Amino acid sequence: MDRFWSLVNGLSLIHDENSASYAIICHNIRTYQSGGVVAVIRGKQNAETSVKELESSESSADRQEGWRYFIEKTEMKAGTDPAEATRRRQAELEKRESKALDETKTTIVPWQDPRR
């Protein structure tokens, strides 16, 4: 039964990777500057192939300056305009950051000696 479940679960993951959209993001590893979303691609393997193509066509000067690409799973549709995808991704990041900050805010209670 475990083997069957593993097979079904594995196929589900493969299907998800093939049907999901992935944003290709350009960033600078030296300055932490974002170059934004370059493209939104359907399928993880397609996105990884596109990253390899981008990297092979990248100038050596850009590479030396620290520009790199990575993929990120997204809810955006494949083919979304890169400028729009960048704007939406930035808004999502700001929303998550704001939520995380709200969750970490705690009320500071002065310490009291329990022996008193």
C-alpha positions as CSV (number, residue, x, y, z in Angstrom):
1,M,0.0,0.0,0.0
2,D,2.8,2.4,0.9
3,R,4.4,1.8,-2.5
4,F,1.1,2.5,-4.3
5,W,0.6,5.7,-2.3
6,S,4.2,6.8,-3.0
7,L,3.6,6.2,-6.7
8,V,0.3,8.1,-6.8
9,N,1.8,10.9,-4.7
10,G,4.8,11.1,-6.9
11,L,2.7,11.3,-10.1
12,S,0.7,14.0,-8.5
13,L,3.8,16.0,-7.8
14,I,5.0,15.5,-11.3
15,H,1.7,16.6,-12.7
16,D,1.7,19.7,-10.4
17,E,5.2,20.6,-11.6
18,N,4.2,20.3,-15.2
19,S,1.0,22.3,-14.9
20,A,2.1,24.9,-12.5
21,S,3.5,28.3,-13.5
22,Y,7.0,29.5,-12.5
23,A,8.3,33.0,-12.5
24,I,11.9,33.5,-13.6
25,I,13.4,36.2,-11.5
26,C,16.7,38.1,-12.2
27,H,18.6,39.3,-9.1
28,N,22.1,40.4,-8.3
29,I,23.9,38.2,-5.8
30,R,26.4,41.0,-4.9
31,T,24.1,43.9,-4.4
32,Y,20.9,42.0,-3.6
33,Q,19.2,44.2,-6.3
34,S,16.2,42.7,-8.1
35,G,16.0,42.8,-11.8
36,G,12.4,41.7,-11.6
37,V,10.4,38.9,-13.2
38,V,11.9,38.1,-16.6
39,A,9.1,35.6,-17.7
40,V,6.3,33.4,-16.3
41,I,6.6,29.9,-17.7
42,R,4.3,26.9,-17.5
43,G,6.1,23.8,-16.1
44,K,9.1,23.5,-13.8
45,Q,11.2,21.8,-16.4
46,N,10.4,24.4,-19.0
47,A,11.3,27.2,-16.5
48,E,14.6,25.5,-15.7
49,T,15.4,25.1,-19.4
50,S,14.6,28.8,-19.9
51,V,16.9,29.8,-17.0
52,K,19.8,27.7,-18.6
53,E,19.2,29.5,-21.9
54,L,19.2,32.9,-20.2
55,E,22.4,32.1,-18.4
56,S,24.1,30.9,-21.6
57,S,23.2,34.0,-23.5
58,E,24.1,36.4,-20.6
59,S,27.1,38.6,-21.2
60,S,30.2,37.8,-19.2
61,A,30.2,41.3,-17.8
62,D,26.6,40.8,-16.4
63,R,27.7,37.5,-14.9
64,Q,30.8,39.1,-13.3
65,E,28.6,41.9,-11.9
66,G,26.6,39.2,-10.1
67,W,23.4,38.9,-12.1
68,R,21.7,35.4,-11.7
69,Y,18.3,33.8,-12.3
70,F,16.1,31.6,-10.2
71,I,12.6,30.2,-10.5
72,E,9.8,30.6,-8.1
73,K,6.4,28.8,-8.2
74,T,3.6,31.3,-8.8
75,E,-0.2,31.6,-9.1
76,M,0.3,33.9,-12.1
77,K,-0.6,32.6,-15.6
78,A,2.2,31.6,-17.9
79,G,2.8,34.4,-20.4
80,T,2.0,37.2,-17.9
81,D,3.7,40.5,-18.9
82,P,7.0,40.7,-17.0
83,A,6.4,44.2,-15.8
84,E,2.9,43.2,-14.5
85,A,4.4,40.0,-12.9
86,T,7.1,42.0,-11.2
87,R,4.5,44.5,-9.8
88,R,2.3,41.7,-8.5
89,R,5.2,39.7,-7.1
90,Q,6.4,42.8,-5.2
91,A,3.0,43.4,-3.8
92,E,2.8,39.8,-2.6
93,L,6.2,40.1,-1.0
94,E,5.2,43.3,0.8
95,K,2.0,41.7,2.0
96,R,3.8,38.6,3.4
97,E,6.4,40.8,5.1
98,S,3.8,43.0,6.7
99,K,1.9,39.9,8.0
100,A,5.2,38.5,9.4
101,L,5.9,41.8,11.2
102,D,2.4,41.9,12.7
103,E,2.8,38.3,13.9
104,T,6.2,39.0,15.6
105,K,4.9,42.0,17.5
106,T,4.4,41.0,21.1
107,T,3.4,42.8,24.2
108,I,6.4,43.1,26.5
109,V,5.5,42.3,30.1
110,P,7.9,43.4,32.7
111,W,9.7,40.6,34.5
112,Q,8.5,39.9,38.0
113,D,10.4,37.9,40.5
114,P,8.2,34.9,41.3
115,R,9.5,34.9,45.0
116,R,7.7,38.1,45.7
